[in-house]
């Protein structure tokens, strides 16, 4: 799975009304300008440390350590509404969801950490060629790839602050668990960047080449080249985009989970390279275009799992057969 991110969608200053749902949006520049003072950041940190307990004005000022009551009140008022929620009694303060996410980003090192690590060998062979799997980390992105064939590759964003919470040898599997949990949220229809609604579509790009030995079947597509087939997930709110192989969608579907479980692999806990390395044969074939449809087939221990993927990148049907 690979992830990318574009800029925020336009129209952020508009009110959006859909039936009984009304969403009022601030301009992003206006919102982030509210955080341009160390006292305001300290207020958010203090409220986060209080967990769900509301703090009074006096308790909050004491925890922040600001002696000037008027100055503290000025900064607190700037945060109320966007990042801080004031109780009905007027003297109980908690974080809003946006406030918690800001603190979470600070703790994760999103704004504060600069990390570099040497490449880490993965204690498993490449599922494609039995070569060397390696984990690299640069520009806040993990890349697990084969140093020999380059075919197997997972690339995704990973919080820099999380790296220091694992020993070096633990990082490959920890990063893979992060990837799988991220993917589960995306296929459920939610953006991992902003929480917005995600749309998905199946894409087959014909980028040249003759397909080579073992190339996918293009029967009925009108093409004689092997396509790059992937599912694209795009957020309606921030335009963030992610890509995943149809195989991963098949793997996470209940039929795929049961198929691998019956053959001794728990795909809910096993690293992705272990699942990829277990099957005897695997194909993703484009079976129709306009709109695009694909068929995933996996052979394992004398049994075949066939999964049909619809134009929206969702599992349409599945079947298990003995070979």
N, C-alpha and C positions, 0 to 999 in steps of 0.2 A: 504494500500500500504506500502511496506517496501523497504528500500533502503540500499545498501551496496556499498563498494568501494574496489577494489583491486589496485595493483600497476599499474604504467603506462606500456603501451605496449612497447615491445622491438623495436629496429630499429629506435629510435628517431633521430639518427644522419644521416639517409639516406635522399637523395632527392627522392621524390615521383613524378612520372610523369604519367599523365593520359590524353592522347590526348593533348589539348592545355593548360591543367592545370598543373602548376609546383609548388610544395610546397617544400621549403627548410627549414629543421628543424635543430635547435641547440640541443645539448645535454642539458637535464634539469639542470644538475649540473652547466654547464657553464652559463646558463641563470640566475639561481637564485644567482650565485656568484656575478652577477652585482649589486645586491641589498644590498650587505654587507657593506654599509656605510651610516651613517645618513644623509649626504649631498645629496646623491642620492635619498633617500626616501623623503627628503624635496623638492627636485626638482619635483618629481612626484606629491606631494601634492599641490605645487604651481601651476603647470599646470592644475591640476584638478579643483582648485578653480577658474581658469580663464575661465572655461567652454570650449566653442569651440573657443575662441579667441586665436590667436597665440601670443606668447610673444617673444619679442626680447631678445637677450642675456643679454642686460643691465637690462631690466625689470625683467627678470627671476632671475638674480643674486641679484637684489635689494630685491625682494620678499623673496628669500631664506635667505638673510642676510649674505652672504659670502663676506668678504672684499677682500680676495686674489683672484684676477681675474684668475691667472694661475691655481690655485688649483680648482676653480669652473669649469673652462673650461675642465680640465682633467676629472672630474667626469661626466660632461654633455656629453662629447664625448663617455664615456663608455655606456651611456644609449641610445644614438641615434641608431636607427635601431630596437632594441628589444622593448623598452618601450617608446621612444620619437621619434617623426617624425620631421625632419627639412625641412622647406619649400624650394621651388625651388630657392628663393633668398638667401638661406644660413643663414638667420637671423630671422627666425620665427619658433617657437617651439610649438608643440602640443603633446598630448598623443596619442600613438597607442592604439588599442583595448586591447592589453596585459597590457599596462600601466594603462588603466582605470580599468581593472579587478583587478590589484594589489591594487590600491587605494580603490576600492570597497571592497576588502577582508579586508583591514585594517580598514575601516570605520565600516564594519559589525562585527568586533571583531574576525574575524577568526584567526588572529595571536596574538591578544592582550587581549582578554577578557576571564575571567574565571567566569562562572556563576553557581550558584546553587539556586534552588527554592524549596520550600516545595510543596508537591503534591497539585494540585488544583482540587476540585470537579467540574465536568461539570454539568451545569444546564440543564440536560436532562437525561432520563433513558436509560439504555442499550437497544438497539433495539432487543437483543436476549432474555433477561430474565427480563427486567425492573429493573435490579440492578443498582449499583452505577458506573457511569463513572468517571474516574480520569485521569488527565493529570500529567505525570511525565516528568522531564527534567534532563538528565544526559549525559555526554560525547558528548555534542552538538547535542543530539537527543531528539526529542519529542516522547513520547509514550502516546497515548490516549487509554485506555483499560478499560474493566469492572473488577472491584475489586471483583465481586462475581462469575461470570461464566468463565471469561477469554476468551470467544469466540470472542467478538468484540475487534479488536486491529488494530490501525494504528500506525506505527512507521516510523520516517523519520528524516533526518537531518534538523536543523533549526538554522539560524545564531544567535550566542549568543548576538551580539550587537542589534538585533531586539527586544529581550525580554524587554529591558528597555524602549521601545517606546510605550508599551501598559500597561494599568492597569492590575492588577492581574486577575480580573474577565473577562477581554477582551481576555486573552491569548488563551483559548481553541478555540474560533471561529477564531481568527487571525491565529493561527497555522494551522487550517483546511483549511483556504483560501490559505495559503502558499502551503499546500499539493496539493490542487486541481490545483493551477496554475503551480506547478512543474510537476504534472502528465500530464497536457495538453501539455507541451513542450515535454515530453518524448514520448507520443503517436503520436506527430507530427514528431518524428524521430530524436530529438536532445538531446544530453546529457546535463544534468543540471550541470554537473561538469566541463566539458571542451568544450562543444559546438560541440563535434564530432557526427558522424552519429551513430544512434542507430538501432540495429537489434532486432527483437522480435520473440518469439516462445512460443507456448502453451505447457505447461508441465503438465502431470498427474502422480504424484508419488503415488504408492501404498505402504503405510507405515504400514500396519497391522491394526488389529481391524476388527470387524465384521460389521462396518457401523452403527450399533445401530438403534434405532427408528428414522425414518425420513431420513435414509441414502440415498445418491444419487443412482440413477439407473445406473448399469454398464452393461446393456444389450448390447451385441455385442462387448464387450471389452475383453472378455476372462478372466475377473477378478471377484472375488466375494467380494472384499473389496472396501470400499469407498475411492477414491483417493483424494489427496491434489492437486487440480487443480488451476493452476496459470499461469499468463503470465510473462515471464522473458524478461527483456529489458537489452541488453548488448551493451556498447559503443565499437566501433571498435578502437577508438583512445586511451582511457585510461583504458579500461576494467571495468569501473564502472558498477555495476549491480543493477537493481531495480526489484521488484516483485509487481504484482497487481492482484487482483481478476478479473476474467472475468466479474463479475457483474459491476465493476467500468467502464470497457470499454463499456459495454452495457448502463450504466447510462449516459456516456458522448457522446454517439452516438446521432445524431439528432433525431432518432426514440425514444430513451430513454428519451431525454429531452422533446420531445413533449408529450410522454405518461405520464410522471409525471406532466408536466404542466397542462394537461387536468384534472388531479386529484388533483390539488391544491398545487403542490410542485414545486418550482423553483429550480431545482438542480444546476443551475449556481450560486446561491447565498446561498442556504441552506447548513448547515453543513452535512457531510456525514452520521452522526448518525441519522439525521432527515429523510433522504431519506431511510436509512435502516429500520427505525422504522415505516414507513408508509405502507409498503406492507403487504398483508395478508399471502402470502406464497412465497417462493423463493427457487429455485434449480439450481445447476450447474451440469449437467450430461455429462459424457464422452460418446459420441455417436459413436466414432470410434478411432482406434489406428493405428499407422504406415501408415500415420501420424495421430497425435492426433487431434480430433475435439471435440468441446464441444457445448452444448446447454444450454442457460440461460433462465429460465422462471420465470416471476414475475407476481403474481396475486394481483390486487388492485381494490377494489370497483367493483367487478363483471366483470373485464376485465383482460385479460392475454396478456403480452408482451413476445414473444418468439424471442430470438436472437441466431443465429448460429455463432460460432467463428471458424475461419479457423486455420490451423496449424501455421500460422504466428501471431496469436493472434489478428487478425483483424475481424471486423464484416463482415460476408459473406452475411447474409440475416436477415431480421426481419419481424415479423408479429404480428398484434394485432387482438385478437379475443374476443368476448363476451362469458362469461361463462354461 
